[in-house]
Amino acid sequence: MRVRHIGLQAFVVGILVCLAGLSEAATAIRMTPSGDGIELEYVGENGLSAKDTIPIHRSGQIRYFSAGVGLEEREAKYPPFPLKLIFVAGPKAYASRVSVTIADATGAVRLQVPAEQVTGPWLFVDLPAGTYEISAMRGSQSPPKQRIEIVSGHTKTVYLRWKE
């Protein structure tokens, strides 16, 4: 009986070491050769290498992409876009399928992102430095508009929260 117990203990320790190794494994990212996507490579649930591609959308000179679905996407180190929007519903739940409008200081709309392109709770936007007003819609609900300042070389993180 004691040998079995030590064997089980060793098995549990081995599993914990294995899981610790998996959690430390970074998600590798790189831009696609065409520049219209970000490739993520990670260890999947089955222990095998897996790949996903996140599309990068463009509206005029502004690029943007949505991410944050699953642990691999949340742990990835993305290109340094100046704006990161995080969508939250209720006290803790992430939200997606959010339409976003970004206007400059004069009120001119610089970017409109349709809800179907926001597939995750994060939206990264490559905006030039300046002052912007952000509005978003989730279904028929809209949190208050937010006025932000984008500074060159820095990433501004903004939470947009819906009551739920």
OpenMM code with the backbone's topology and positions (N, CA, C; nanometers):
from openmm import Vec3, app, unit

residues = "MET ARG VAL ARG HIS ILE GLY LEU GLN ALA PHE VAL VAL GLY ILE LEU VAL CYS LEU ALA GLY LEU SER GLU ALA ALA THR ALA ILE ARG MET THR PRO SER GLY ASP GLY ILE GLU LEU GLU TYR VAL GLY GLU ASN GLY LEU SER ALA LYS ASP THR ILE PRO ILE HIS ARG SER GLY GLN ILE ARG TYR PHE SER ALA GLY VAL GLY LEU GLU GLU ARG GLU ALA LYS TYR PRO PRO PHE PRO LEU LYS LEU ILE PHE VAL ALA GLY PRO LYS ALA TYR ALA SER ARG VAL SER VAL THR ILE ALA ASP ALA THR GLY ALA VAL ARG LEU GLN VAL PRO ALA GLU GLN VAL THR GLY PRO TRP LEU PHE VAL ASP LEU PRO ALA GLY THR TYR GLU ILE SER ALA MET ARG GLY SER GLN SER PRO PRO LYS GLN ARG ILE GLU ILE VAL SER GLY HIS THR LYS THR VAL TYR LEU ARG TRP LYS GLU".split()
positions = [
    Vec3(0.0824, -0.1183, 0.0000),
    Vec3(0.0000, 0.0000, 0.0000),
    Vec3(0.0867, 0.1245, 0.0000),
    Vec3(0.1930, 0.1270, 0.0753),
    Vec3(0.2810, 0.2423, 0.0824),
    Vec3(0.3472, 0.2681, -0.0525),
    Vec3(0.3889, 0.1647, -0.1209),
    Vec3(0.4512, 0.1804, -0.2524),
    Vec3(0.3522, 0.2445, -0.3489),
    Vec3(0.2280, 0.2024, -0.3447),
    Vec3(0.1252, 0.2596, -0.4305),
    Vec3(0.1059, 0.4075, -0.4004),
    Vec3(0.1061, 0.4417, -0.2728),
    Vec3(0.0884, 0.5801, -0.2326),
    Vec3(0.2037, 0.6666, -0.2850),
    Vec3(0.3265, 0.6209, -0.2709),
    Vec3(0.4419, 0.6950, -0.3222),
    Vec3(0.4333, 0.7042, -0.4740),
    Vec3(0.3890, 0.5966, -0.5388),
    Vec3(0.3735, 0.6002, -0.6839),
    Vec3(0.2708, 0.7038, -0.7261),
    Vec3(0.1601, 0.7099, -0.6561),
    Vec3(0.0574, 0.8089, -0.6869),
    Vec3(0.1095, 0.9496, -0.6618),
    Vec3(0.1833, 0.9654, -0.5533),
    Vec3(0.2399, 1.0959, -0.5207),
    Vec3(0.3379, 1.1401, -0.6306),
    Vec3(0.4214, 1.0498, -0.6750),
    Vec3(0.5159, 1.0814, -0.7820),
    Vec3(0.4409, 1.1162, -0.9105),
    Vec3(0.3339, 1.0437, -0.9376),
    Vec3(0.2520, 1.0709, -1.0564),
    Vec3(0.1936, 1.2121, -1.0493),
    Vec3(0.1375, 1.2478, -0.9338),
    Vec3(0.0785, 1.3809, -0.9164),
    Vec3(0.1851, 1.4890, -0.9317),
    Vec3(0.3008, 1.4691, -0.8706),
    Vec3(0.4101, 1.5659, -0.8842),
    Vec3(0.4516, 1.5779, -1.0303),
    Vec3(0.4595, 1.4653, -1.1005),
    Vec3(0.4947, 1.4675, -1.2430),
    Vec3(0.3936, 1.5460, -1.3248),
    Vec3(0.2666, 1.5274, -1.2971),
    Vec3(0.1611, 1.6016, -1.3672),
    Vec3(0.1752, 1.7509, -1.3382),
    Vec3(0.1982, 1.7864, -1.2116),
    Vec3(0.2118, 1.9279, -1.1762),
    Vec3(0.3328, 1.9913, -1.2452),
    Vec3(0.4430, 1.9201, -1.2511),
    Vec3(0.5614, 1.9709, -1.3207),
    Vec3(0.5318, 1.9893, -1.4689),
    Vec3(0.4641, 1.8925, -1.5270),
    Vec3(0.4276, 1.8993, -1.6681),
    Vec3(0.3364, 2.0197, -1.6932),
    Vec3(0.2356, 2.0388, -1.6088),
    Vec3(0.1443, 2.1513, -1.6252),
    Vec3(0.2163, 2.2840, -1.6069),
    Vec3(0.3085, 2.2889, -1.5117),
    Vec3(0.3855, 2.4122, -1.4917),
    Vec3(0.4662, 2.4435, -1.6160),
    Vec3(0.5227, 2.3419, -1.6782),
    Vec3(0.5990, 2.3620, -1.8016),
    Vec3(0.5110, 2.4134, -1.9136),
    Vec3(0.3877, 2.3603, -1.9232),
    Vec3(0.2964, 2.4055, -2.0276),
    Vec3(0.2526, 2.5485, -2.0042),
    Vec3(0.2281, 2.5849, -1.8785),
    Vec3(0.1812, 2.7200, -1.8523),
    Vec3(0.2914, 2.8221, -1.8786),
    Vec3(0.4184, 2.7792, -1.8694),
    Vec3(0.5279, 2.8706, -1.8950),
    Vec3(0.5600, 2.8793, -2.0433),
    Vec3(0.5097, 2.7870, -2.1232),
    Vec3(0.5376, 2.7880, -2.2660),
    Vec3(0.4698, 2.9095, -2.3279),
    Vec3(0.5491, 2.9955, -2.3889),
    Vec3(0.4960, 3.1185, -2.4468),
    Vec3(0.4310, 3.0896, -2.5808),
    Vec3(0.3348, 3.1722, -2.6120),
    Vec3(0.2737, 3.1681, -2.7437),
    Vec3(0.3626, 3.2494, -2.8362),
    Vec3(0.4113, 3.1864, -2.9409),
    Vec3(0.4961, 3.2571, -3.0379),
    Vec3(0.4064, 3.3288, -3.1371),
    Vec3(0.4381, 3.4544, -3.1664),
    Vec3(0.3602, 3.5273, -3.2654),
    Vec3(0.4529, 3.5853, -3.3708),
    Vec3(0.3977, 3.6026, -3.4900),
    Vec3(0.4708, 3.6680, -3.5987),
    Vec3(0.3685, 3.7197, -3.6988),
    Vec3(0.4060, 3.8235, -3.7685),
    Vec3(0.3197, 3.8785, -3.8718),
    Vec3(0.3201, 3.7838, -3.9910),
    Vec3(0.2078, 3.7739, -4.0588),
    Vec3(0.2034, 3.6942, -4.1809),
    Vec3(0.2886, 3.7645, -4.2858),
    Vec3(0.3414, 3.6915, -4.3840),
    Vec3(0.4250, 3.7550, -4.4871),
    Vec3(0.3537, 3.8708, -4.5585),
    Vec3(0.2221, 3.8609, -4.5744),
    Vec3(0.1476, 3.9672, -4.6422),
    Vec3(0.1190, 4.0849, -4.5495),
    Vec3(0.1400, 4.0691, -4.4160),
    Vec3(0.1156, 4.1758, -4.3210),
    Vec3(-0.0304, 4.1934, -4.2843),
    Vec3(-0.1160, 4.1020, -4.3293),
    Vec3(-0.2587, 4.1170, -4.3008),
    Vec3(-0.3079, 4.0249, -4.1896),
    Vec3(-0.2144, 3.9737, -4.1099),
    Vec3(-0.2542, 3.8856, -4.0011),
    Vec3(-0.1408, 3.8627, -3.9028),
    Vec3(-0.1771, 3.8083, -3.7883),
    Vec3(-0.0809, 3.7699, -3.6855),
    Vec3(-0.0973, 3.6209, -3.6637),
    Vec3(0.0121, 3.5466, -3.6830),
    Vec3(0.0094, 3.4015, -3.6607),
    Vec3(0.0495, 3.3724, -3.5168),
    Vec3(-0.0315, 3.2912, -3.4505),
    Vec3(-0.0011, 3.2458, -3.3157),
    Vec3(0.0336, 3.0983, -3.3221),
    Vec3(0.1432, 3.0603, -3.2605),
    Vec3(0.1808, 2.9193, -3.2512),
    Vec3(0.1969, 2.8867, -3.1035),
    Vec3(0.1307, 2.7777, -3.0607),
    Vec3(0.1284, 2.7423, -2.9193),
    Vec3(0.1082, 2.5921, -2.9063),
    Vec3(0.1203, 2.5436, -2.7833),
    Vec3(0.0938, 2.4031, -2.7543),
    Vec3(-0.0553, 2.3906, -2.7244),
    Vec3(-0.1255, 2.3102, -2.8033),
    Vec3(-0.2692, 2.2919, -2.7870),
    Vec3(-0.3029, 2.2032, -2.6693),
    Vec3(-0.4314, 2.1873, -2.6435),
    Vec3(-0.4790, 2.1054, -2.5321),
    Vec3(-0.4324, 1.9609, -2.5440),
    Vec3(-0.4130, 1.9144, -2.6672),
    Vec3(-0.3696, 1.7763, -2.6887),
    Vec3(-0.2182, 1.7603, -2.6789),
    Vec3(-0.1463, 1.8692, -2.6462),
    Vec3(-0.0013, 1.8636, -2.6332),
    Vec3(0.0720, 1.8827, -2.7644),
    Vec3(-0.0009, 1.8957, -2.8741),
    Vec3(0.0606, 1.9149, -3.0049),
    Vec3(0.0665, 2.0619, -3.0408),
    Vec3(0.1582, 2.0968, -3.1293),
    Vec3(0.1698, 2.2344, -3.1761),
    Vec3(0.0443, 2.2735, -3.2534),
    Vec3(-0.0059, 2.3935, -3.2262),
    Vec3(-0.1249, 2.4439, -3.2940),
    Vec3(-0.0975, 2.5849, -3.3454),
    Vec3(-0.1676, 2.6227, -3.4516),
    Vec3(-0.1515, 2.7558, -3.5091),
    Vec3(-0.2885, 2.8183, -3.5327),
    Vec3(-0.2967, 2.9477, -3.5095),
    Vec3(-0.4147, 3.0277, -3.5405),
    Vec3(-0.3664, 3.1551, -3.6072),
    Vec3(-0.4522, 3.2147, -3.6876),
    Vec3(-0.4198, 3.3432, -3.7484),
    Vec3(-0.5287, 3.4434, -3.7121),
    Vec3(-0.4854, 3.5559, -3.6596),
    Vec3(-0.5760, 3.6657, -3.6267),
    Vec3(-0.5657, 3.7665, -3.7411),
    Vec3(-0.6776, 3.7973, -3.8071),
    Vec3(-0.6706, 3.8930, -3.9189),
    Vec3(-0.6480, 4.0358, -3.8696),
    Vec3(-0.5661, 4.1096, -3.9448),
    Vec3(-0.5490, 4.2525, -3.9208),
    Vec3(-0.6314, 4.3245, -4.0265),
    Vec3(-0.7248, 4.4060, -3.9796),
    Vec3(-0.8117, 4.4816, -4.0688),
    Vec3(-0.7515, 4.6198, -4.0910),
    Vec3(-0.7943, 4.6840, -4.1978),
    Vec3(-0.7434, 4.8170, -4.2297),
    Vec3(-0.8590, 4.9042, -4.2758),
    Vec3(-0.8599, 5.0284, -4.2255),
    Vec3(-0.9533, 5.1300, -4.2710),
    Vec3(-0.8699, 5.2549, -4.2983),
    Vec3(-0.8450, 5.2826, -4.4251),
    Vec3(-0.7519, 5.3900, -4.4601),
    Vec3(-0.6141, 5.3547, -4.4090),
    Vec3(-0.5549, 5.4427, -4.3306),
    Vec3(-0.4216, 5.4188, -4.2738),
    Vec3(-0.4253, 5.3502, -4.1367),
    Vec3(-0.5445, 5.3288, -4.0838),
    Vec3(-0.5576, 5.2730, -3.9486),
    Vec3(-0.5740, 5.1209, -3.9569),
    Vec3(-0.4877, 5.0507, -3.8839),
    Vec3(-0.4960, 4.9046, -3.8743),
    Vec3(-0.5552, 4.8687, -3.7383),
    Vec3(-0.6230, 4.7533, -3.7324),
    Vec3(-0.6786, 4.7081, -3.6050),
    Vec3(-0.7008, 4.5570, -3.6105),
    Vec3(-0.7025, 4.4957, -3.4920),
    Vec3(-0.7344, 4.3534, -3.4821),
    Vec3(-0.7946, 4.3239, -3.3466),
    Vec3(-0.8709, 4.2163, -3.3415),
    Vec3(-0.9377, 4.1727, -3.2193),
    Vec3(-0.8731, 4.0430, -3.1712),
    Vec3(-0.8549, 4.0311, -3.0397),
    Vec3(-0.7926, 3.9119, -2.9814),
    Vec3(-0.8428, 3.8949, -2.8387),
    Vec3(-0.7809, 3.8010, -2.7675),
    Vec3(-0.8120, 3.7793, -2.6273),
    Vec3(-0.9008, 3.6604, -2.5997),
    Vec3(-0.9258, 3.5768, -2.7016),
    Vec3(-1.0073, 3.4570, -2.6820),
    Vec3(-0.9138, 3.3427, -2.6428),
    Vec3(-0.9339, 3.2880, -2.5279),
    Vec3(-0.8522, 3.1746, -2.4846),
    Vec3(-0.7210, 3.2188, -2.4215),
    Vec3(-0.6643, 3.1296, -2.3462),
    Vec3(-0.5409, 3.1562, -2.2726),
    Vec3(-0.4248, 3.1910, -2.3649),
    Vec3(-0.4128, 3.1212, -2.4768),
    Vec3(-0.3005, 3.1457, -2.5685),
    Vec3(-0.3036, 3.2885, -2.6223),
    Vec3(-0.4213, 3.3370, -2.6585),
    Vec3(-0.4309, 3.4741, -2.7099),
    Vec3(-0.4086, 3.5763, -2.5997),
    Vec3(-0.4523, 3.5464, -2.4775),
    Vec3(-0.4334, 3.6417, -2.3680),
    Vec3(-0.2876, 3.6488, -2.3235),
    Vec3(-0.2107, 3.5414, -2.3421),
    Vec3(-0.0707, 3.5411, -2.3002),
    Vec3(0.0254, 3.5913, -2.4085),
    Vec3(-0.0206, 3.6050, -2.5310),
    Vec3(0.0662, 3.6453, -2.6419),
    Vec3(0.1118, 3.7905, -2.6263),
    Vec3(0.2303, 3.8195, -2.6754),
    Vec3(0.2849, 3.9550, -2.6772),
    Vec3(0.2623, 4.0111, -2.8171),
    Vec3(0.1667, 4.1027, -2.8290),
    Vec3(0.1262, 4.1561, -2.9588),
    Vec3(0.2105, 4.2758, -2.9999),
    Vec3(0.2059, 4.3099, -3.1293),
    Vec3(0.2750, 4.4307, -3.1740),
    Vec3(0.2233, 4.5507, -3.0943),
    Vec3(0.3086, 4.6475, -3.0683),
    Vec3(0.2694, 4.7609, -2.9833),
    Vec3(0.1793, 4.8621, -3.0542),
    Vec3(0.0500, 4.8333, -3.0592),
    Vec3(-0.0468, 4.9281, -3.1137),
    Vec3(-0.0763, 5.0317, -3.0034),
    Vec3(-0.0986, 5.1577, -3.0389),
    Vec3(-0.1164, 5.2636, -2.9382),
    Vec3(-0.2434, 5.2549, -2.8542),
    Vec3(-0.3459, 5.1800, -2.8998),
    Vec3(-0.4705, 5.1722, -2.8244),
    Vec3(-0.5129, 5.0275, -2.8081),
    Vec3(-0.5461, 4.9917, -2.6839),
    Vec3(-0.6015, 4.8597, -2.6540),
    Vec3(-0.7330, 4.8814, -2.5806),
    Vec3(-0.8428, 4.8403, -2.6441),
    Vec3(-0.9741, 4.8477, -2.5822),
    Vec3(-1.0071, 4.7114, -2.5230),
    Vec3(-1.0616, 4.7107, -2.4016),
    Vec3(-1.1024, 4.5867, -2.3362),
    Vec3(-1.2507, 4.5989, -2.3050),
    Vec3(-1.3289, 4.5028, -2.3536),
    Vec3(-1.4744, 4.5051, -2.3392),
    Vec3(-1.5164, 4.4129, -2.2263),
    Vec3(-1.5932, 4.4673, -2.1314),
    Vec3(-1.6340, 4.3923, -2.0136),
    Vec3(-1.7852, 4.4081, -1.9952),
    Vec3(-1.8521, 4.2955, -1.9655),
    Vec3(-1.9962, 4.2962, -1.9378),
    Vec3(-2.0171, 4.2486, -1.7954),
    Vec3(-2.0845, 4.3280, -1.7152),
    Vec3(-2.1060, 4.2907, -1.5763),
    Vec3(-1.9795, 4.3117, -1.4958),
    Vec3(-1.9720, 4.2502, -1.3783),
    Vec3(-1.8571, 4.2757, -1.2916),
    Vec3(-1.7265, 4.2116, -1.3393),
    Vec3(-1.7324, 4.1010, -1.4144),
    Vec3(-1.6082, 4.0319, -1.4498),
    Vec3(-1.6038, 3.9738, -1.5905),
    Vec3(-1.7145, 3.9520, -1.6556),
    Vec3(-1.7173, 3.8784, -1.7821),
    Vec3(-1.6694, 3.9647, -1.8990),
    Vec3(-1.5878, 3.9051, -1.9838),
    Vec3(-1.5456, 3.9719, -2.1063),
    Vec3(-1.6595, 3.9707, -2.2072),
    Vec3(-1.6574, 4.0683, -2.2992),
    Vec3(-1.7593, 4.0764, -2.4033),
    Vec3(-1.6914, 4.0841, -2.5400),
    Vec3(-1.7632, 4.0411, -2.6420),
    Vec3(-1.7167, 4.0531, -2.7801),
    Vec3(-1.8368, 4.0948, -2.8649),
    Vec3(-1.8180, 4.0954, -2.9963),
    Vec3(-1.9247, 4.1372, -3.0883),
    Vec3(-1.9734, 4.2786, -3.0536),
    Vec3(-1.8775, 4.3678, -3.0394),
    Vec3(-1.9010, 4.5068, -3.0034),
    Vec3(-1.8653, 4.5930, -3.1243),
    Vec3(-1.9526, 4.6848, -3.1617),
    Vec3(-1.9172, 4.7785, -3.2680),
    Vec3(-1.8546, 4.9019, -3.2034),
    Vec3(-1.7533, 4.9570, -3.2693),
    Vec3(-1.6758, 5.0666, -3.2115),
    Vec3(-1.6641, 5.1794, -3.3129),
    Vec3(-1.6794, 5.3018, -3.2630),
    Vec3(-1.6567, 5.4205, -3.3447),
    Vec3(-1.5545, 5.5078, -3.2734),
    Vec3(-1.4539, 5.5516, -3.3477),
    Vec3(-1.3516, 5.6400, -3.2928),
    Vec3(-1.3510, 5.7674, -3.3762),
    Vec3(-1.3719, 5.8802, -3.3073),
    Vec3(-1.3719, 6.0109, -3.3728),
    Vec3(-1.2536, 6.0919, -3.3209),
    Vec3(-1.2001, 6.1807, -3.4057),
    Vec3(-1.0896, 6.2657, -3.3618),
    Vec3(-1.1426, 6.3864, -3.2854),
    Vec3(-1.0535, 6.4774, -3.2458),
    Vec3(-1.0912, 6.5920, -3.1633),
    Vec3(-1.1902, 6.6859, -3.2330),
    Vec3(-1.1932, 6.6839, -3.3657),
    Vec3(-1.2868, 6.7701, -3.4387),
    Vec3(-1.4232, 6.7045, -3.4554),
    Vec3(-1.4349, 6.5790, -3.4142),
    Vec3(-1.5604, 6.5060, -3.4284),
    Vec3(-1.5680, 6.4213, -3.5543),
    Vec3(-1.4644, 6.4286, -3.6375),
    Vec3(-1.4618, 6.3484, -3.7604),
    Vec3(-1.4373, 6.2017, -3.7259),
    Vec3(-1.5203, 6.1141, -3.7802),
    Vec3(-1.5048, 5.9709, -3.7557),
    Vec3(-1.3797, 5.9220, -3.8275),
    Vec3(-1.2871, 5.8658, -3.7500),
    Vec3(-1.1622, 5.8124, -3.8053),
    Vec3(-1.1704, 5.6623, -3.8296),
    Vec3(-1.2555, 5.5932, -3.7491),
    Vec3(-1.2645, 5.4481, -3.7615),
    Vec3(-1.4005, 5.4004, -3.7139),
    Vec3(-1.4601, 5.3114, -3.7928),
    Vec3(-1.5807, 5.2395, -3.7514),
    Vec3(-1.5521, 5.0911, -3.7666),
    Vec3(-1.5627, 5.0190, -3.6559),
    Vec3(-1.5361, 4.8753, -3.6558),
    Vec3(-1.6687, 4.8034, -3.6366),
    Vec3(-1.7086, 4.7208, -3.7347),
    Vec3(-1.8347, 4.6460, -3.7188),
    Vec3(-1.8210, 4.5360, -3.6139),
    Vec3(-1.9313, 4.5050, -3.5483),
    Vec3(-1.9325, 4.4061, -3.4401),
    Vec3(-1.8783, 4.2705, -3.4845),
    Vec3(-1.9027, 4.2309, -3.6095),
    Vec3(-1.8563, 4.0984, -3.6535),
    Vec3(-1.7043, 4.0887, -3.6631),
    Vec3(-1.6331, 4.2028, -3.6628),
    Vec3(-1.4869, 4.1995, -3.6650),
    Vec3(-1.4269, 4.2018, -3.5248),
    Vec3(-1.5105, 4.2173, -3.4237),
    Vec3(-1.4639, 4.2153, -3.2849),
    Vec3(-1.4982, 4.0772, -3.2284),
    Vec3(-1.4096, 3.9827, -3.2535),
    Vec3(-1.4339, 3.8432, -3.2176),
    Vec3(-1.3867, 3.8087, -3.0773),
    Vec3(-1.3140, 3.8994, -3.0147),
    Vec3(-1.2649, 3.8772, -2.8794),
    Vec3(-1.2879, 3.9999, -2.7937),
    Vec3(-1.2496, 3.9920, -2.6667),
    Vec3(-1.2730, 4.1032, -2.5753),
    Vec3(-1.1712, 4.2170, -2.5865),
    Vec3(-1.0693, 4.2000, -2.6694),
    Vec3(-0.9688, 4.3039, -2.6874),
    Vec3(-0.9730, 4.3539, -2.8306),
    Vec3(-0.9555, 4.4845, -2.8459),
    Vec3(-0.9426, 4.5453, -2.9777),
    Vec3(-0.8202, 4.6349, -2.9747),
    Vec3(-0.7216, 4.6013, -3.0580),
    Vec3(-0.5996, 4.6800, -3.0705),
    Vec3(-0.6137, 4.7708, -3.1920),
    Vec3(-0.5822, 4.9007, -3.1746),
    Vec3(-0.5991, 4.9976, -3.2826),
    Vec3(-0.4696, 5.0764, -3.2986),
    Vec3(-0.4226, 5.0845, -3.4228),
    Vec3(-0.2987, 5.1552, -3.4556),
    Vec3(-0.3326, 5.2990, -3.4967),
    Vec3(-0.3556, 5.3836, -3.3953),
    Vec3(-0.3932, 5.5236, -3.4182),
    Vec3(-0.2720, 5.6150, -3.4090),
    Vec3(-0.2710, 5.7235, -3.4861),
    Vec3(-0.1656, 5.8235, -3.4664),
    Vec3(-0.1904, 5.9006, -3.3365),
    Vec3(-0.0876, 5.9686, -3.2874),
    Vec3(-0.1012, 6.0484, -3.1656),
    Vec3(-0.2132, 6.1514, -3.1837),
    Vec3(-0.2865, 6.1773, -3.0766),
    Vec3(-0.3940, 6.2756, -3.0810),
    Vec3(-0.4996, 6.2474, -2.9764),
    Vec3(-0.6050, 6.3280, -2.9797),
    Vec3(-0.7177, 6.3135, -2.8880),
    Vec3(-0.8344, 6.2519, -2.9635),
    Vec3(-0.8988, 6.1542, -2.9009),
    Vec3(-1.0074, 6.0805, -2.9651),
    Vec3(-1.1227, 6.0603, -2.8685),
    Vec3(-1.2404, 6.0389, -2.9260),
    Vec3(-1.3576, 6.0012, -2.8478),
    Vec3(-1.4023, 5.8635, -2.8958),
    Vec3(-1.4172, 5.7719, -2.8014),
    Vec3(-1.4527, 5.6340, -2.8327),
    Vec3(-1.5953, 5.6073, -2.7885),
    Vec3(-1.6733, 5.5513, -2.8795),
    Vec3(-1.8069, 5.5050, -2.8435),
    Vec3(-1.8204, 5.3609, -2.8917),
    Vec3(-1.9022, 5.2839, -2.8219),
    Vec3(-1.9184, 5.1421, -2.8552),
    Vec3(-2.0623, 5.1001, -2.8307),
    Vec3(-2.1044, 4.9984, -2.9051),
    Vec3(-2.2390, 4.9421, -2.8887),
    Vec3(-2.2278, 4.7901, -2.8767),
    Vec3(-2.3012, 4.7369, -2.7827),
    Vec3(-2.3145, 4.5908, -2.7662),
    Vec3(-2.4629, 4.5641, -2.7629),
    Vec3(-2.5128, 4.5085, -2.8728),
    Vec3(-2.6582, 4.4957, -2.8855),
    Vec3(-2.7154, 4.6357, -2.8955),
    Vec3(-2.8053, 4.6698, -2.8057),
    Vec3(-2.8628, 4.8047, -2.8058),
    Vec3(-2.8089, 4.8894, -2.6911),
    Vec3(-2.7079, 4.8374, -2.6209),
    Vec3(-2.6519, 4.9087, -2.5068),
    Vec3(-2.5197, 4.9748, -2.5420),
    Vec3(-2.4997, 5.0938, -2.4842),
    Vec3(-2.3768, 5.1685, -2.5075),
    Vec3(-2.3264, 5.2260, -2.3756),
    Vec3(-2.2005, 5.1978, -2.3382),
    Vec3(-2.1458, 5.2631, -2.2183),
    Vec3(-2.1169, 5.4096, -2.2518),
    Vec3(-2.0892, 5.4916, -2.1520),
    Vec3(-2.0573, 5.6316, -2.1802),
    Vec3(-1.9369, 5.6434, -2.2749),
    Vec3(-1.9405, 5.7469, -2.3585),
    Vec3(-1.8272, 5.7720, -2.4474),
    Vec3(-1.7052, 5.8060, -2.3625),
    Vec3(-1.5880, 5.7727, -2.4165),
    Vec3(-1.4644, 5.8028, -2.3445),
    Vec3(-1.3735, 5.8870, -2.4322),
    Vec3(-1.3206, 5.9915, -2.3734),
    Vec3(-1.2251, 6.0777, -2.4425),
    Vec3(-1.0860, 6.0348, -2.3973),
    Vec3(-0.9973, 6.0108, -2.4929),
    Vec3(-0.8633, 5.9623, -2.4602),
    Vec3(-0.7572, 6.0423, -2.5344),
    Vec3(-0.6368, 6.0324, -2.4842),
    Vec3(-0.5213, 6.0944, -2.5481),
    Vec3(-0.4241, 5.9832, -2.5863),
    Vec3(-0.3884, 5.9751, -2.7137),
    Vec3(-0.2892, 5.8781, -2.7604),
    Vec3(-0.1555, 5.9513, -2.7716),
    Vec3(-0.0537, 5.8974, -2.7060),
    Vec3(0.0803, 5.9546, -2.7073),
    Vec3(0.1707, 5.8593, -2.7853),
    Vec3(0.2472, 5.9134, -2.8755),
    Vec3(0.3380, 5.8325, -2.9579),
    Vec3(0.4335, 5.7514, -2.8698),
    Vec3(0.4480, 5.6233, -2.9032),
    Vec3(0.5397, 5.5358, -2.8309),
    Vec3(0.4811, 5.4719, -2.7065),
    Vec3(0.3542, 5.4970, -2.6763),
    Vec3(0.2897, 5.4407, -2.5580),
    Vec3(0.1610, 5.3693, -2.5985),
    Vec3(0.1199, 5.2718, -2.5160),
    Vec3(-0.0078, 5.2041, -2.5379),
    Vec3(-0.1052, 5.2488, -2.4309),
    Vec3(-0.2190, 5.2968, -2.4744),
    Vec3(-0.3266, 5.3397, -2.3847),
    Vec3(-0.4270, 5.2251, -2.3764),
    Vec3(-0.4563, 5.1776, -2.2556),
    Vec3(-0.5543, 5.0718, -2.2350),
    Vec3(-0.6817, 5.1334, -2.1774),
    Vec3(-0.7939, 5.1052, -2.2431),
    Vec3(-0.9227, 5.1617, -2.2032),
    Vec3(-1.0221, 5.0475, -2.1843),
    Vec3(-1.0888, 5.0457, -2.0690),
    Vec3(-1.1945, 4.9478, -2.0418),
    Vec3(-1.3294, 5.0095, -2.0762),
    Vec3(-1.4085, 4.9394, -2.1539),
    Vec3(-1.5467, 4.9791, -2.1816),
    Vec3(-1.6353, 4.8737, -2.1160),
    Vec3(-1.7200, 4.9187, -2.0230),
    Vec3(-1.7972, 4.8254, -1.9394),
    Vec3(-1.9468, 4.8441, -1.9605),
    Vec3(-2.0151, 4.7303, -1.9801),
    Vec3(-2.1602, 4.7258, -1.9888),
    Vec3(-2.2144, 4.6658, -1.8614),
    Vec3(-2.3259, 4.7200, -1.8131),
    Vec3(-2.3929, 4.6585, -1.6968),
    Vec3(-2.4647, 4.5345, -1.7467),
    Vec3(-2.4583, 4.4279, -1.6717),
    Vec3(-2.5214, 4.3034, -1.7175),
    Vec3(-2.5708, 4.2237, -1.5994),
] * unit.nanometer
topology = app.Topology()
chain = topology.addChain("A")
for resn in residues:
    res = topology.addResidue(resn, chain)
    for name in ("N", "CA", "C"):
        topology.addAtom(name, app.Element.getBySymbol(name[0]), res)
